[in-house]
Amino acid sequence: MEKQDLAIFYSGGRNSLLLYALALAGHHPEIFRPHSIHLLHMLNGMGRFHSFPLARYQLACGLLERQIPRPDEAPPTRWLELDMGRLFQGLWLDRCEELMPRFNGKNLVCVACKLGMHVKGLLYCITHHVPLLLVGYGARSSCCSQHSDVFMERVAALSTLFGITTKFPLYGATDEHTVCHLLEEFGLPSTGGGERHCLFSQTLSSAGAKEIDDYLEAMIPLAVAYMEHSLAGRVQVAAACFSPGMRPC
């Protein structure tokens, strides 16, 4: 089969680092040996320690290349930072006073952030002809609302709508100990220090599956409209989908 490109949501954390190593080595049944790898690092406007993810990638790239028998055959890697701050604002921050009462008073800020990341990542994959997007949500983070089953099912369906396959290869079958073990087998760092620190990363939320599903039910059609307008070049109309102070959908 002809090699194709793949993209990885890359935070610099252990799971995304492991996905990069597995893709480069071609050592996973769900990850084909790609033509090239696109590491997508998302910016939501709320992160600190900006240098950490890039530094972790540069270190890992050097370590991994020395382990490949023929480095000239390794798939090239493209590192990109994508700004999805405006989407994040439109999906939650600009409208939190209006949205929280609609969803049982629950804090869905991290769900909104991750939805914005997926929308921005899908737009990149579509315009750059990348058919597969890998996301490193792990079982140990399933307590986080944005890593719940209902969220993953919804964003996978959104991807399919636009002809992109989104997979979560580490979810369910790989625990924290296994992730650390595999990283060390690749000679990579298995402790923290590779991720930005987001202002909202420790935000308390008691949102359950119903609130998450209801929120996504309301917001995904808006995201689809935004994507369709953006892809058709209707920039002004796309921007209006998430304009500040917009009316309730």
C-alpha positions in Angstrom: 0.0 0.0 0.0 1.2 3.5 -0.8 2.4 5.4 2.2 0.3 8.3 3.4 0.8 11.1 5.8 -0.5 11.1 9.4 -0.9 13.8 11.9 -0.5 13.6 15.7 -1.9 16.0 18.3 1.4 16.7 20.1 1.4 18.3 23.5 4.9 17.2 24.5 3.4 14.9 27.2 4.1 11.2 27.5 1.2 9.9 25.4 1.8 12.2 22.4 5.5 11.6 22.6 4.9 7.8 22.5 2.6 8.2 19.5 5.3 10.0 17.7 7.9 7.3 18.5 5.5 4.5 17.4 4.7 6.2 14.2 8.3 6.9 13.4 9.2 3.3 14.1 6.1 1.7 12.6 5.6 -0.4 15.7 1.8 -0.4 16.3 -1.0 -2.3 14.5 -3.2 0.8 14.2 -0.4 3.1 13.0 0.9 2.6 9.5 4.4 3.5 8.5 3.7 7.0 7.2 5.1 9.0 4.3 5.5 11.9 6.6 4.4 12.9 10.1 2.7 16.2 11.0 3.0 17.1 14.7 0.2 19.5 15.5 0.8 21.6 18.7 -2.3 23.5 19.6 -2.3 27.0 21.1 -5.3 28.0 23.1 -3.9 31.3 24.4 -3.8 30.1 28.0 -0.5 28.1 28.1 2.7 28.8 30.0 6.3 27.4 29.5 6.0 27.8 25.7 9.4 26.3 25.0 8.8 22.9 26.7 7.0 21.0 23.9 9.4 22.0 21.1 12.4 21.2 23.3 11.0 17.8 24.1 10.3 17.1 20.4 13.8 18.2 19.4 15.4 15.9 22.0 13.2 13.0 21.0 13.8 13.4 17.3 17.6 13.2 17.8 17.3 10.2 20.1 15.0 8.3 17.8 16.9 9.0 14.6 20.0 7.4 16.1 18.0 4.2 16.7 16.7 3.8 13.1 18.9 1.4 11.1 18.6 3.6 8.0 17.8 7.2 9.0 17.5 8.2 5.4 14.4 6.0 5.2 12.7 7.6 8.3 9.5 9.5 7.5 10.2 13.3 7.7 8.5 15.1 10.6 6.9 18.5 10.3 6.3 20.5 13.5 3.5 23.1 13.5 1.9 25.3 16.1 -1.8 26.0 15.3 -3.6 28.8 17.0 -7.2 27.9 18.0 -7.7 30.6 20.6 -10.5 32.3 18.7 -12.4 29.0 18.5 -11.9 28.4 22.2 -13.3 31.8 23.0 -16.3 31.3 20.7 -17.0 27.8 22.0 -16.9 28.7 25.7 -15.1 31.7 27.1 -17.2 34.4 25.4 -20.4 32.6 26.3 -19.8 30.8 29.6 -22.4 32.9 31.4 -25.0 31.9 28.9 -23.9 28.3 28.4 -23.4 27.0 31.9 -27.1 27.3 32.8 -28.0 25.4 29.7 -25.9 22.5 30.7 -26.8 22.0 34.3 -24.4 24.6 35.6 -21.4 22.5 34.6 -18.0 23.8 33.8 -17.2 22.5 30.2 -14.2 24.8 29.5 -11.8 21.9 28.8 -14.4 20.1 26.6 -14.7 23.3 24.6 -11.0 23.7 24.3 -10.5 20.1 23.1 -13.4 20.6 20.6 -11.6 23.7 19.2 -8.4 21.7 18.9 -10.1 19.0 16.9 -11.8 21.5 14.6 -8.5 23.3 13.9 -6.7 19.9 13.5 -9.3 18.6 11.1 -9.1 21.8 9.0 -5.3 21.3 8.8 -5.7 17.6 7.8 -8.2 18.4 5.1 -6.3 21.2 3.5 -3.0 19.3 3.6 -4.4 15.9 2.5 -3.6 14.1 5.7 -6.1 11.2 6.1 -5.3 10.0 9.6 -5.2 11.9 12.9 -3.8 10.3 16.0 -4.8 11.5 19.5 -3.1 10.3 22.7 -6.0 10.2 25.1 -5.2 7.5 27.7 -7.1 5.4 30.1 -5.6 7.2 33.1 -7.1 10.5 31.9 -10.5 9.1 31.2 -11.8 10.9 34.4 -11.3 14.1 32.5 -14.5 15.2 30.8 -12.7 16.0 27.5 -11.3 12.5 27.4 -14.6 10.7 27.9 -16.0 8.0 25.7 -18.8 10.3 24.5 -16.4 13.0 23.6 -14.2 10.7 21.6 -17.2 9.2 19.8 -18.4 12.6 18.8 -15.2 14.0 17.5 -14.5 10.7 15.6 -17.8 11.1 13.9 -17.1 14.7 13.1 -13.8 13.6 11.5 -15.5 11.0 9.4 -18.0 13.7 8.1 -15.0 15.4 6.5 -13.2 12.2 5.3 -10.6 12.1 8.0 -10.1 9.1 10.4 -9.3 10.0 14.0 -7.9 7.2 16.2 -7.0 7.0 19.9 -4.5 4.1 19.8 -3.5 4.4 23.5 -6.9 4.6 25.0 -8.2 1.7 27.1 -5.4 -0.8 26.3 -2.4 1.2 27.6 -1.9 2.2 31.2 0.5 4.7 32.7 3.1 2.1 33.6 3.1 0.7 30.0 3.4 4.2 28.5 6.5 4.8 30.7 8.0 1.4 29.9 7.6 1.9 26.1 9.1 5.4 26.2 12.1 4.1 28.1 12.4 1.2 25.6 12.8 3.9 22.9 15.3 5.7 25.1 13.0 8.6 25.6 12.2 10.6 28.8 9.2 9.1 30.7 8.7 11.8 33.3 7.0 15.2 33.0 8.5 18.4 31.7 7.4 18.3 28.1 4.0 20.0 28.2 2.9 23.6 28.5 0.9 24.3 31.7 -2.6 25.5 30.8 -4.4 27.9 33.1 -7.5 25.6 32.9 -5.7 22.2 33.2 -6.6 21.7 36.9 -10.1 23.2 36.6 -12.7 21.3 38.6 -15.6 20.0 36.6 -18.3 17.5 37.7 -19.8 17.3 34.2 -21.0 13.9 33.3 -21.7 12.1 30.0 -25.1 13.8 29.6 -23.8 17.4 29.9 -20.9 16.7 27.6 -23.1 15.1 25.0 -25.7 17.9 25.2 -23.0 20.5 24.8 -21.5 18.7 21.8 -24.9 18.2 20.3 -25.3 22.0 20.4 -21.8 23.0 19.3 -20.8 20.5 16.7 -23.3 21.8 14.1 -21.8 25.3 14.6 -18.4 23.8 14.2 -19.4 22.1 11.0 -20.8 25.3 9.6 -17.5 27.1 10.5 -15.5 24.4 8.8 -17.6 24.3 5.7 -17.4 28.1 5.3 -13.6 28.1 6.0 -13.0 25.4 3.4 -15.1 27.2 0.8 -13.1 30.4 1.4 -16.0 32.3 3.0 -13.8 33.8 5.6 -16.1 36.5 6.8 -19.0 34.1 7.2 -16.8 31.6 9.0 -15.6 34.2 11.4 -19.2 35.2 12.2 -19.9 31.7 13.5 -17.9 32.5 16.6 -18.1 36.3 16.8 -17.9 37.9 20.3 -21.3 38.3 22.0 -23.2 36.2 19.5 -26.8 35.2 20.1 -27.6 31.8 21.6 -27.7 29.0 19.1 
